[in-house]
Amino acid sequence: MQHKARKLATRSKIVAMAAALTAVGAGVAGAVSASADTPAAAPVAAVASVKAKATTTSTHLTVDAATDAAEAALKAARKEGQRVTVAVVDRDGNTVVTLRGDGAGPQSYESAIKKAYTAVSWNAPTSQLVERLASAPTLKDIPGTLFLAGGAPVAYGGAPIAGIGVAGAPSGDLDEKFARAGVAALGDGR
């Protein structure tokens, strides 16, 4: 008799556990199906109102204009038989376009970008900035800059908006001449 009582007790426990699991499972399934029917609420983002005088709008070259400028600089270099790389960076120093001409040296790629960045950072041709090194030699220690002739700034309304850098010609004067040809292409409405 004890044996039968144990079997019944064990069966009762199993039936009770199965019923409990079924109830829990039904509750979970109900919750899942309920949440599937209603989309989750999007997190609420804090929206701050900013006064107009706390913001600014900046002008940037379009990709097409940057490409036109780079192509004009590269074309000017080709006319003179020079193998160069041309880079155009935006006001923040981000590369917009880089064209590596046929046969341009491997060092010219990085140099063109750094010259463009240097020109836009100081809104001055890099040939002028080279002259400033005599009175401020630590300028050359600023990361990402290259104080060699070959960079020309692009300005709009007097403010720098881009820089064009050229590297690879046998002299910085030639590099800068080609960079200015890129700037001139922007002024011609291309």
C-alpha positions in Angstrom: 0.0 0.0 0.0 2.8 2.3 0.8 4.2 1.6 -2.6 0.9 2.7 -4.3 0.8 5.8 -2.1 4.3 6.8 -3.2 3.4 6.2 -6.9 0.3 8.4 -6.5 2.3 11.1 -4.7 4.9 11.0 -7.4 2.2 11.1 -10.1 0.5 14.0 -8.3 3.7 15.9 -8.2 4.4 15.3 -11.9 0.8 16.4 -12.8 1.0 19.4 -10.6 4.4 20.4 -12.1 3.1 19.9 -15.6 0.1 22.0 -14.9 2.3 24.7 -13.4 4.6 24.7 -16.4 1.6 24.8 -18.7 0.3 27.8 -16.9 3.6 29.6 -17.0 4.1 28.7 -20.7 0.6 30.1 -21.5 1.4 33.3 -19.6 4.7 33.7 -21.5 3.0 32.9 -24.8 0.3 35.4 -24.1 2.8 38.1 -23.2 4.8 37.4 -26.4 1.7 37.5 -28.6 0.5 40.6 -26.8 3.8 42.4 -27.4 3.8 41.2 -31.1 0.4 42.9 -31.6 1.5 46.3 -30.3 4.7 47.8 -31.5 7.2 48.7 -28.8 7.2 52.4 -27.9 10.2 54.2 -29.3 12.6 55.6 -26.7 11.8 59.2 -26.1 14.8 61.4 -27.1 15.4 64.6 -25.3 14.8 67.5 -27.7 16.5 70.7 -26.8 15.6 74.0 -28.4 18.7 75.9 -29.4 18.8 79.6 -29.9 19.6 80.6 -33.5 22.7 82.5 -32.4 24.1 79.3 -30.9 24.5 77.7 -34.3 26.3 78.3 -37.5 25.9 77.2 -41.1 29.0 76.4 -43.2 29.6 76.1 -46.9 31.2 73.1 -48.4 32.3 72.1 -51.9 30.1 69.5 -53.6 31.8 66.3 -54.6 31.4 67.3 -58.3 33.1 70.7 -57.7 35.9 69.0 -55.8 36.4 66.5 -58.6 36.4 69.3 -61.2 39.0 71.2 -59.3 41.2 68.0 -58.9 40.8 67.2 -62.6 41.8 70.8 -63.6 44.9 70.6 -61.4 45.8 67.2 -62.8 45.3 68.4 -66.3 47.6 71.4 -65.7 50.3 69.1 -64.4 49.9 66.7 -67.4 50.3 69.7 -69.8 53.7 70.3 -68.3 54.6 66.6 -68.3 54.4 66.3 -64.5 53.2 63.2 -62.6 51.4 64.3 -59.5 48.7 63.5 -57.1 45.9 66.0 -56.3 43.9 66.0 -53.1 40.9 68.2 -52.2 39.9 68.3 -48.5 36.9 70.0 -46.9 37.0 72.7 -44.2 37.5 70.0 -41.5 40.4 68.4 -43.3 38.4 65.4 -44.5 39.4 64.2 -47.9 36.7 64.8 -50.5 38.6 63.5 -53.6 42.1 62.4 -54.4 43.4 61.7 -57.9 46.7 60.0 -58.3 48.1 60.7 -61.7 49.7 58.1 -63.9 53.3 57.6 -62.7 53.0 59.7 -59.6 55.4 58.7 -56.8 54.1 56.8 -53.8 54.9 59.6 -51.4 52.8 62.1 -53.4 49.5 60.7 -52.2 49.9 61.5 -48.5 51.8 64.7 -49.2 49.0 66.1 -51.4 46.5 65.4 -48.6 48.7 67.1 -46.0 49.3 70.1 -48.2 45.6 70.5 -48.8 44.9 70.2 -45.1 47.6 72.8 -44.2 46.3 75.3 -46.8 42.7 75.1 -45.5 43.7 75.2 -41.9 45.5 78.5 -42.2 43.6 79.8 -45.3 46.9 80.5 -47.0 49.0 79.0 -49.7 51.5 76.6 -48.2 54.4 78.5 -49.9 53.5 81.5 -47.6 53.3 79.2 -44.6 56.8 77.9 -45.2 58.0 81.4 -44.7 56.2 81.6 -41.3 58.3 78.7 -40.0 61.3 81.0 -39.6 59.4 82.9 -36.8 57.3 80.0 -35.6 59.3 76.7 -36.1 56.9 74.6 -34.0 54.2 75.0 -36.6 55.6 72.0 -38.4 54.9 69.9 -35.3 51.1 70.1 -35.7 49.8 66.6 -36.7 48.6 66.2 -40.3 50.3 69.3 -41.7 53.1 69.7 -44.3 54.8 73.0 -44.7 55.9 72.6 -48.3 54.7 74.6 -51.3 51.9 72.9 -53.2 48.7 73.7 -51.2 46.1 76.3 -52.0 43.1 77.3 -50.0 39.6 77.6 -51.4 37.6 80.4 -49.8 34.0 81.5 -50.1 33.0 84.9 -48.7 36.5 85.2 -47.3 36.2 82.0 -45.2 38.1 78.9 -46.0 35.9 76.0 -47.2 38.4 73.6 -48.8 42.1 73.1 -49.6 43.7 71.7 -52.8 47.1 70.0 -52.4 49.4 68.8 -55.2 52.5 66.7 -54.7 54.9 65.0 -57.0 56.4 67.7 -59.3 60.1 68.3 -58.9 59.4 71.6 -57.1 56.8 72.9 -54.7 56.4 76.0 -56.9 55.1 73.7 -59.7 52.9 71.8 -57.3 51.4 75.1 -56.1 50.9 76.3 -59.6 48.8 73.2 -60.4 46.9 73.6 -57.1 46.0 77.2 -58.1 44.8 75.9 -61.5 42.3 73.7 -59.5 41.2 76.7 -57.5 40.8 78.7 -60.7 38.5 76.0 -62.1 36.1 76.6 -59.3 36.0 80.3 -60.0 35.2 79.6 -63.7 31.9 78.0 -62.7 32.9 74.5 -63.5 
